[in-house]
């Protein structure tokens, strides 16, 4: 299974994602914001893929992905968001990342992650 980075500022959402991914056998690093995510990556190394909330305090998920990709340009990523207006969609689309809308189901999370890891998203 994959080593994943999950970043979401909502503790209940983050914990739910981490629990589901670990139950599926993934190794998961979790953080509540971009700064904590970058610190976790500095300590533990780059993940195989990142699952990022778009609307994070400080550095948003799209900017965080840009920072992560300075270390690995082809890092697969998936955005989770309730915010999906034209401007957000355009910025996210430029990254080539997959996305899943909140609220999500276990199945939509798994399917989005599968597309992300296979590079079909």
C-alpha positions as CSV (number, residue, x, y, z in Angstrom):
1,X,0.0,0.0,0.0
2,X,1.0,3.6,-0.3
3,X,2.6,6.2,2.0
4,X,0.2,9.1,2.0
5,X,0.1,12.7,3.4
6,X,-3.3,13.9,4.5
7,X,-3.8,17.6,5.3
8,X,-7.1,18.9,6.6
9,X,-7.7,21.6,9.2
10,X,-10.9,19.9,10.4
11,X,-9.8,17.4,13.0
12,X,-12.9,15.2,12.7
13,X,-12.6,15.0,8.9
14,X,-8.8,14.5,9.0
15,X,-9.2,11.7,11.6
16,X,-11.9,10.0,9.6
17,X,-9.7,10.1,6.4
18,X,-6.7,8.8,8.3
19,X,-8.7,6.0,9.9
20,X,-10.2,4.8,6.6
21,X,-6.9,4.9,4.8
22,X,-5.1,3.0,7.5
23,X,-7.9,0.4,7.5
24,X,-7.1,0.0,3.8
25,X,-3.5,-0.7,4.7
26,X,-1.9,2.7,3.9
27,X,0.9,4.4,5.9
28,X,-0.4,7.9,6.6
29,X,1.2,11.1,7.7
30,X,-1.4,13.7,8.9
31,X,-1.2,17.5,9.4
32,X,-3.7,20.2,10.0
33,X,-2.1,23.0,7.9
34,X,0.5,23.6,5.2
35,X,3.3,24.5,7.7
36,X,2.7,21.4,9.7
37,X,2.6,19.3,6.5
38,X,5.9,20.7,5.3
39,X,7.5,20.0,8.7
40,X,6.2,16.4,8.7
41,X,7.6,15.9,5.2
42,X,10.9,17.3,6.3
43,X,11.0,14.8,9.2
44,X,9.6,11.7,7.5
45,X,10.3,12.2,3.8
46,X,8.0,12.7,0.8
47,X,4.8,10.7,0.5
48,X,3.8,8.6,-2.5
49,X,0.7,10.9,-2.8
50,X,-0.9,13.8,-1.0
51,X,-4.6,14.3,-0.1
52,X,-5.1,17.9,0.6
53,X,-8.0,20.1,1.7
54,X,-8.1,23.2,-0.6
55,X,-9.3,25.6,2.1
56,X,-6.5,25.5,4.7
57,X,-5.5,28.3,7.0
58,X,-2.4,30.3,5.9
59,X,-1.2,28.3,2.8
60,X,-4.0,26.8,0.9
61,X,-3.9,23.2,-0.4
62,X,-3.0,24.3,-4.0
63,X,-0.1,26.3,-2.8
64,X,1.0,23.5,-0.5
65,X,1.0,21.1,-3.5
66,X,3.2,23.6,-5.4
67,X,5.7,23.6,-2.5
68,X,5.7,19.8,-2.2
69,X,6.3,19.5,-6.0
70,X,9.5,21.5,-5.7
71,X,10.9,18.3,-4.2
72,X,9.0,15.9,-6.5
73,X,7.5,17.4,-9.6
74,X,5.3,14.4,-10.4
75,X,3.9,14.0,-6.9
76,X,0.3,12.6,-7.3
77,X,-2.3,14.5,-5.4
78,X,-6.0,14.7,-4.7
79,X,-7.9,17.7,-3.4
80,X,-10.8,17.5,-1.0
81,X,-13.1,20.5,-1.0
82,X,-16.5,22.0,-0.6
83,X,-15.1,25.1,-2.4
84,X,-15.2,24.4,-6.1
85,X,-16.0,27.7,-7.9
86,X,-14.5,28.6,-11.2
87,X,-11.4,30.3,-9.8
88,X,-10.6,27.4,-7.4
89,X,-11.3,24.8,-10.2
90,X,-9.0,26.6,-12.6
91,X,-6.1,26.8,-10.1
92,X,-6.6,23.2,-9.1
93,X,-6.9,22.0,-12.7
94,X,-3.5,23.6,-13.5
95,X,-1.9,21.1,-11.0
96,X,-3.3,18.1,-12.7
97,X,-4.6,16.8,-9.4
98,X,-7.7,14.7,-8.8
99,X,-10.4,16.1,-6.6
100,X,-13.2,14.7,-4.5
101,X,-16.0,17.0,-3.2
102,X,-16.9,17.2,0.5
103,X,-18.9,15.6,1.9
104,X,-17.4,12.4,0.5
105,X,-18.2,8.7,1.0
106,X,-15.7,6.0,1.8
107,X,-16.1,4.8,-1.8
108,X,-15.6,8.2,-3.4
109,X,-12.4,8.7,-1.3
110,X,-11.1,5.2,-2.3
111,X,-12.0,5.8,-6.0
112,X,-10.4,9.2,-6.0
113,X,-7.2,7.8,-4.4
114,X,-7.1,5.0,-6.8
115,X,-7.3,7.4,-9.8
116,X,-4.6,9.5,-8.1
117,X,-2.2,6.7,-7.6
118,X,-2.8,5.3,-11.1
119,X,-2.2,8.7,-12.6
120,X,-5.6,8.7,-14.3
121,X,-7.0,11.7,-12.4
